[in-house]
């Protein structure tokens, strides 16, 4: 059983080092910037939606309470 595990690790290491095509660093950098910008925009959008719903619900509950 242990021998099979060692063979699996060796095969996985060989696959990752010799057969996988890794992206270039400039591509990784560009995609990281894209993800960061998208995350910031999405966060702002979610915050705005949250603010609108909160304002609406506060006004609605205030209207019902009075």
Backbone as ProteinMPNN parsed JSONL, in Angstrom:
{"seq_chain_A": "XXXXXXXXXXXXXXXXXXXXXXXXXXXXXXXXXXXXXXXXXXXXXXXXXXXXXXXXXXXXXXXXXX", "coords_chain_A": {"N_chain_A": [[0.821, -1.19, 0.0], [1.92, 1.252, 0.818], [3.892, 1.524, -1.098], [2.404, 1.951, -3.426], [1.369, 4.466, -2.849], [3.692, 6.039, -2.827], [4.465, 5.766, -5.503], [2.301, 7.06, -6.676], [2.688, 9.713, -5.761], [5.164, 10.284, -6.982], [4.406, 10.08, -9.687], [2.506, 12.143, -9.811], [4.138, 14.351, -9.254], [5.888, 14.288, -11.449], [4.051, 14.732, -13.506], [3.213, 17.349, -12.901], [5.597, 18.788, -13.174], [6.661, 18.209, -15.718], [4.686, 17.945, -17.679], [2.608, 19.754, -17.455], [1.556, 22.886, -18.668], [2.574, 25.828, -17.584], [1.379, 29.154, -16.931], [2.88, 32.215, -18.157], [4.746, 34.656, -16.205], [3.993, 37.326, -16.679], [1.425, 37.05, -17.689], [0.143, 35.899, -15.495], [0.362, 38.036, -13.725], [-1.212, 40.004, -15.052], [-3.741, 38.746, -15.042], [-4.15, 38.588, -12.303], [-4.433, 41.282, -11.663], [-6.787, 41.811, -13.093], [-8.612, 40.174, -11.689], [-8.472, 41.377, -9.152], [-9.457, 43.973, -9.701], [-12.045, 43.368, -10.664], [-13.065, 42.16, -8.34], [-13.084, 44.348, -6.59], [-14.902, 46.075, -7.887], [-17.204, 44.447, -7.848], [-17.56, 44.232, -5.087], [-18.175, 46.888, -4.412], [-20.578, 47.145, -5.832], [-22.186, 45.237, -4.457], [-22.221, 46.445, -1.945], [-23.637, 48.788, -2.54], [-26.141, 47.735, -3.33], [-26.862, 46.543, -0.91], [-27.081, 48.853, 0.683], [-29.253, 50.158, -0.588], [-31.361, 48.271, -0.22], [-31.388, 48.192, 2.595], [-32.094, 50.856, 3.22], [-34.613, 50.99, 1.97], [-36.025, 48.985, 3.417], [-35.886, 50.042, 6.031], [-37.403, 52.39, 5.702], [-39.839, 51.219, 4.989], [-40.483, 49.673, 7.312], [-40.678, 51.746, 9.134], [-42.881, 53.108, 8.094], [-44.869, 51.168, 8.425], [-44.885, 50.886, 11.195], [-45.831, 53.332, 12.153]], "CA_chain_A": [[0.0, 0.0, 0.0], [2.803, 2.408, 0.885], [4.577, 1.611, -2.382], [1.463, 2.57, -4.354], [1.292, 5.881, -2.511], [4.94, 6.658, -3.287], [4.374, 5.826, -6.969], [1.325, 8.109, -6.986], [3.349, 11.007, -5.526], [6.157, 10.445, -8.049], [3.685, 10.342, -10.929], [1.907, 13.479, -9.725], [5.234, 15.319, -9.362], [6.337, 14.289, -12.842], [2.989, 15.376, -14.295], [3.232, 18.793, -12.64], [6.846, 19.425, -13.596], [7.061, 17.963, -17.106], [3.587, 17.882, -18.645], [1.696, 20.89, -17.294], [2.051, 24.136, -19.232], [2.277, 26.883, -16.639], [1.334, 30.474, -17.583], [4.035, 33.099, -17.949], [4.535, 35.553, -15.074], [3.258, 38.533, -17.083], [0.019, 36.667, -17.793], [-0.334, 35.745, -14.118], [0.239, 39.387, -13.183], [-2.378, 40.654, -15.671], [-4.965, 38.109, -14.553], [-4.299, 38.982, -10.908], [-4.983, 42.649, -11.68], [-8.182, 41.705, -13.534], [-9.386, 39.622, -10.583], [-8.534, 42.385, -8.094], [-10.359, 45.049, -10.131], [-13.392, 42.813, -10.67], [-13.482, 41.978, -6.949], [-13.387, 45.669, -6.033], [-16.147, 46.541, -8.505], [-18.285, 43.614, -7.338], [-17.764, 44.612, -3.688], [-18.881, 48.173, -4.417], [-21.94, 46.854, -6.267], [-22.888, 44.569, -3.358], [-22.435, 47.451, -0.901], [-24.721, 49.67, -2.99], [-27.394, 46.982, -3.242], [-27.145, 46.429, 0.513], [-27.536, 50.167, 1.145], [-30.591, 50.406, -1.13], [-32.306, 47.41, 0.483], [-31.489, 48.625, 3.987], [-32.862, 52.1, 3.228], [-35.982, 50.644, 1.635], [-36.64, 48.267, 4.53], [-36.062, 50.964, 7.15], [-38.55, 53.237, 5.385], [-41.022, 50.362, 5.012], [-40.816, 49.372, 8.702], [-41.094, 53.0, 9.762], [-44.218, 53.36, 7.596], [-45.767, 50.197, 9.039], [-44.916, 51.112, 12.644], [-46.59, 54.538, 12.475]], "C_chain_A": [[0.865, 1.254, 0.0], [3.533, 2.623, -0.441], [3.686, 2.284, -3.425], [1.336, 4.075, -4.118], [2.526, 6.625, -3.009], [4.924, 6.79, -4.808], [3.397, 6.918, -7.408], [1.956, 9.502, -6.845], [4.381, 11.274, -6.619], [5.476, 10.79, -9.374], [3.071, 11.734, -10.947], [2.978, 14.549, -9.876], [5.726, 15.42, -10.808], [5.314, 14.987, -13.74], [3.047, 16.894, -14.137], [4.492, 19.482, -13.174], [7.159, 19.267, -15.079], [5.926, 18.052, -18.119], [2.614, 19.056, -18.562], [2.341, 22.131, -17.899], [1.607, 25.259, -18.301], [2.241, 28.231, -17.364], [2.589, 31.279, -17.274], [3.703, 34.088, -16.837], [3.768, 36.815, -15.471], [1.766, 38.244, -17.228], [-0.598, 36.496, -16.402], [-0.566, 37.116, -13.499], [-1.005, 40.085, -13.739], [-3.678, 40.06, -15.142], [-5.215, 38.443, -13.081], [-4.894, 40.378, -10.812], [-6.45, 42.608, -12.085], [-9.058, 41.196, -12.39], [-9.537, 40.651, -9.462], [-9.508, 43.503, -8.453], [-11.801, 44.552, -10.133], [-13.914, 42.636, -9.248], [-13.854, 43.304, -6.307], [-14.709, 46.194, -6.587], [-17.337, 45.753, -7.963], [-18.594, 43.956, -5.881], [-18.528, 45.925, -3.58], [-20.336, 47.964, -4.822], [-22.759, 46.224, -5.14], [-23.168, 45.561, -2.234], [-23.567, 48.398, -1.281], [-26.074, 48.973, -2.909], [-27.81, 46.836, -1.776], [-27.685, 47.748, 1.063], [-28.959, 50.455, 0.671], [-31.624, 49.556, -0.404], [-32.493, 47.842, 1.933], [-32.338, 49.884, 4.105], [-34.337, 51.821, 2.95], [-36.677, 49.963, 2.811], [-36.835, 49.151, 5.746], [-37.263, 51.872, 6.915], [-39.841, 52.428, 5.459], [-41.447, 50.061, 6.445], [-41.276, 50.623, 9.455], [-42.535, 53.34, 9.35], [-45.246, 52.429, 8.266], [-45.959, 50.496, 10.537], [-45.792, 52.313, 13.003], [-48.023, 54.492, 12.028]], "O_chain_A": [[0.585, 2.207, -0.727], [3.765, 3.759, -0.854], [4.162, 3.096, -4.218], [1.212, 4.856, -5.061], [2.412, 7.723, -3.554], [5.331, 7.822, -5.342], [3.639, 7.616, -8.393], [1.776, 10.36, -7.709], [4.458, 12.392, -7.128], [5.92, 11.684, -10.093], [3.106, 12.425, -11.965], [2.756, 15.552, -10.555], [5.95, 16.517, -11.319], [5.686, 15.746, -14.635], [2.944, 17.632, -15.116], [4.438, 20.644, -13.579], [7.855, 20.107, -15.648], [6.185, 18.22, -19.311], [1.875, 19.315, -19.512], [3.522, 22.4, -17.674], [0.426, 25.599, -18.234], [2.994, 28.433, -18.316], [3.264, 31.055, -16.269], [2.532, 34.337, -16.55], [2.973, 37.323, -14.68], [0.935, 39.1, -16.924], [-1.735, 36.908, -16.169], [-1.573, 37.335, -12.825], [-1.767, 40.688, -12.984], [-4.613, 40.796, -14.829], [-6.365, 38.566, -12.66], [-5.76, 40.631, -9.975], [-7.274, 43.299, -11.486], [-10.137, 41.738, -12.153], [-10.616, 40.782, -8.884], [-10.296, 43.935, -7.612], [-12.691, 45.251, -9.649], [-15.079, 42.928, -8.976], [-14.83, 43.38, -5.56], [-15.542, 46.7, -5.835], [-18.373, 46.34, -7.65], [-19.758, 43.969, -5.481], [-19.427, 46.057, -2.749], [-21.235, 48.547, -4.215], [-23.896, 46.629, -4.896], [-24.241, 45.523, -1.632], [-24.372, 48.771, -0.428], [-27.051, 49.573, -2.46], [-28.986, 46.991, -1.447], [-28.649, 47.749, 1.83], [-29.782, 50.943, 1.446], [-32.669, 50.073, -0.008], [-33.613, 47.858, 2.443], [-33.198, 49.978, 4.98], [-35.21, 52.363, 3.628], [-37.8, 50.327, 3.162], [-37.849, 49.029, 6.435], [-38.056, 52.1, 7.829], [-40.848, 52.933, 5.956], [-42.627, 50.175, 6.776], [-42.159, 50.553, 10.309], [-43.318, 53.81, 10.176], [-46.345, 52.853, 8.622], [-47.063, 50.372, 11.067], [-46.433, 52.311, 14.054], [-48.767, 55.449, 12.241]]}, "name": "protein", "num_of_chains": 1, "seq": "XXXXXXXXXXXXXXXXXXXXXXXXXXXXXXXXXXXXXXXXXXXXXXXXXXXXXXXXXXXXXXXXXX"}
